[in-house]
Amino acid sequence: MLTTDSPDGTSIELLNQSVSAVADDRRASSRSGRKINLTLTGLGTTQGLGCISEDVSESGLYVRVPTGAGLMVGSRVEVQFGDEVESPSPSRFRGETCFATVVRTKAQAHESVPTLGAGLRFDQPFYL
């Protein structure tokens, strides 16, 4: 715990967890755990890669793709939104397209299959 003094002279105790959680989260907007069908198409290519978002925010999204998908930090992709996986009605995002840059990748084993987690940042905010 951290202790600091308030303006009236009393001590205030702060939890280290809440301080570090704020310092670790660098996103400008909050994440939503929405699973949305996506098609990612690298700029200069014609073949798209189908995947599902792990989470989405106004500033970007996180996906898992096969290891050999070719996503690298700095890659530019076109993101086409499809329907939400867990919703029976059509998504209001269906057919929307935006551009993003891969800003982070991490090799992972998802359900014992090697995958690549990728964080993408949108060029323009995508209002949910």
Secondary structure in CASP SS format (residue, H / E / C, confidence):
PFRMAT SS
TARGET T0000
AUTHOR 0000-0000-0000
METHOD secondary structure of the structure
MODEL  1
M C 1.00
L E 1.00
T E 1.00
T E 1.00
D E 1.00
S C 1.00
P C 1.00
D C 1.00
G C 1.00
T C 1.00
S E 1.00
I E 1.00
E E 1.00
L E 1.00
L C 1.00
N H 1.00
Q H 1.00
S H 1.00
V H 1.00
S H 1.00
A H 1.00
V H 1.00
A H 1.00
D H 1.00
D C 1.00
R C 1.00
R C 1.00
A C 1.00
S C 1.00
S C 1.00
R C 1.00
S E 1.00
G C 1.00
R C 1.00
K C 1.00
I E 1.00
N E 1.00
L E 1.00
T E 1.00
L E 1.00
T E 1.00
G E 1.00
L C 1.00
G C 1.00
T C 1.00
T C 1.00
Q C 1.00
G C 1.00
L E 1.00
G E 1.00
C E 1.00
I E 1.00
S E 1.00
E E 1.00
D E 1.00
V E 1.00
S C 1.00
E C 1.00
S C 1.00
G E 1.00
L E 1.00
Y E 1.00
V E 1.00
R E 1.00
V E 1.00
P E 1.00
T H 1.00
G H 1.00
A H 1.00
G C 1.00
L C 1.00
M C 1.00
V C 1.00
G C 1.00
S C 1.00
R E 1.00
V E 1.00
E E 1.00
V E 1.00
Q E 1.00
F E 1.00
G E 1.00
D E 1.00
E E 1.00
V C 1.00
E C 1.00
S C 1.00
P C 1.00
S C 1.00
P C 1.00
S C 1.00
R C 1.00
F C 1.00
R C 1.00
G C 1.00
E C 1.00
T E 1.00
C E 1.00
F E 1.00
A E 1.00
T E 1.00
V E 1.00
V E 1.00
R E 1.00
T E 1.00
K E 1.00
A E 1.00
Q E 1.00
A E 1.00
H E 1.00
E C 1.00
S C 1.00
V E 1.00
P E 1.00
T E 1.00
L E 1.00
G E 1.00
A E 1.00
G E 1.00
L E 1.00
R E 1.00
F E 1.00
D C 1.00
Q C 1.00
P C 1.00
F C 1.00
Y C 1.00
L C 1.00
END
